[in-house]
Amino acid sequence: MEAYGVRSFHNTHRSSSGFGGHDQSQHPILTIRAQQFAAFAAALDPHRSEFLLDHLRLNHADKAEKMGHVGLADFVSQELKRATEFGLTERADICRLLDVVIVLGPILSASDSAWLNSLMRDTQIKIPARLIDKLHRQFLYRLEEMSEC
């Protein structure tokens, strides 16, 4: 059945007292077709843009509304590329990166962009979540500096 894009999961427990009084060891308990596997995989994909768009609309409603649907979708697409370059694979880490970048928004100058890129390419930190932690600390420091001006 695998050849037809169907996977069956069999009960390995051999009991004749199972469902309907039949021996379930030879009957599939669950059959999932290839299209269903693809749908499950897409729903769990950390790069799924619908989830990220919803995150931004929920947590940064004013900025997301000003960008409009197309602008916000372009923003997410661009930042997903950056997240991939930085090695971010976890949904939470990608959301944290989006949070920083959307807050910096129009004030993300060329020097800020260079700062962000050099920080996220720190080769001494091997774990992406730690890079994001460092990014957040630096981001809060920069926001504090800007508020003092």
C-alpha positions in Angstrom: 0.0 0.0 0.0 3.0 2.3 0.5 3.4 2.5 -3.3 0.0 4.2 -3.5 0.8 6.9 -1.0 -1.0 5.1 1.8 0.5 4.2 5.1 -1.2 1.8 7.5 -0.4 1.4 11.2 -1.1 -2.0 12.6 -2.0 -3.1 16.0 0.9 -5.2 17.3 -1.2 -6.5 20.3 -2.6 -9.9 19.3 -5.9 -10.2 21.2 -9.1 -11.7 19.9 -11.0 -9.8 22.5 -10.3 -6.5 20.8 -12.6 -4.3 18.7 -15.6 -6.3 17.5 -14.2 -9.5 18.9 -11.9 -9.8 15.9 -8.1 -10.3 15.8 -6.9 -6.8 15.0 -3.3 -7.8 14.3 -4.0 -8.1 10.6 -6.3 -5.1 10.2 -5.0 -1.5 10.0 -6.1 0.7 12.9 -5.3 3.9 11.1 -4.7 4.7 7.4 -3.3 8.0 6.4 -2.9 9.0 2.8 0.0 11.0 1.4 -2.1 14.1 1.0 -3.1 13.9 4.7 0.6 13.5 5.7 1.4 16.6 3.6 -1.4 18.6 5.4 -0.1 17.5 8.8 3.4 18.5 7.9 2.3 21.9 6.6 0.4 22.6 9.8 3.6 21.9 11.8 6.0 23.8 9.6 7.6 26.6 11.6 7.9 28.7 8.5 4.2 28.6 7.8 3.5 32.1 6.9 -0.2 32.1 8.0 0.8 31.5 11.6 3.5 34.2 11.5 1.0 36.7 9.9 -1.5 35.9 12.7 1.3 36.4 15.3 2.1 39.8 14.0 -1.6 40.8 13.7 -2.2 39.8 17.2 0.9 41.2 18.9 1.6 44.2 16.7 -1.9 45.1 15.4 -1.2 48.8 14.7 1.9 48.1 12.7 0.4 45.1 10.9 -2.7 47.2 9.9 -0.6 50.1 8.6 1.4 47.6 6.4 -1.7 46.1 4.9 -2.1 42.5 3.9 0.3 42.5 1.0 2.9 44.6 2.8 2.7 42.3 5.9 3.0 39.2 3.7 6.0 40.7 2.0 7.6 41.6 5.3 7.1 38.0 6.6 8.5 36.5 3.4 11.6 38.7 3.6 12.1 38.0 7.3 11.6 34.3 6.8 14.6 34.4 4.4 16.6 36.2 7.0 15.6 33.7 9.7 16.7 30.8 7.4 20.0 32.5 6.8 20.4 32.8 10.6 19.6 29.1 11.1 16.4 29.7 12.9 14.1 26.8 12.7 11.9 27.0 15.8 8.6 28.9 15.4 9.2 30.8 18.7 12.6 32.0 17.6 11.3 33.1 14.3 8.4 35.0 16.0 11.0 36.7 18.3 13.0 37.8 15.3 9.9 39.2 13.7 9.0 41.0 16.9 12.3 42.8 17.0 12.3 43.7 13.3 8.7 45.0 13.2 9.3 47.2 16.3 12.4 48.7 14.8 10.4 49.1 11.6 11.2 52.3 9.8 14.0 53.1 12.2 15.9 50.0 11.0 18.6 51.9 9.3 21.4 50.4 7.3 23.6 50.5 10.4 20.9 48.8 12.4 20.5 46.1 9.7 24.3 45.6 9.7 24.2 45.3 13.5 21.4 42.8 13.4 23.2 40.7 10.7 26.5 40.7 12.5 24.9 39.8 15.8 23.0 37.0 14.3 26.0 35.6 12.5 28.0 35.3 15.7 29.9 32.0 15.1 30.7 31.6 18.8 27.1 31.0 19.7 26.0 27.7 18.1 22.4 27.5 19.4 19.9 29.8 17.5 17.7 30.3 20.6 20.7 31.8 22.4 21.3 34.1 19.5 17.7 35.3 19.8 18.2 35.8 23.5 21.3 37.9 22.8 19.4 39.8 20.1 16.6 40.6 22.6 19.0 41.9 25.2 20.8 44.1 22.6 17.4 45.2 21.3 16.2 46.3 24.7 19.5 48.2 25.3 19.1 50.0 21.9 15.5 50.9 22.7 16.6 52.3 26.0 19.3 54.4 24.3 16.8 55.7 21.8 14.3 56.7 24.5 17.0 58.7 26.2 17.6 60.9 23.1 
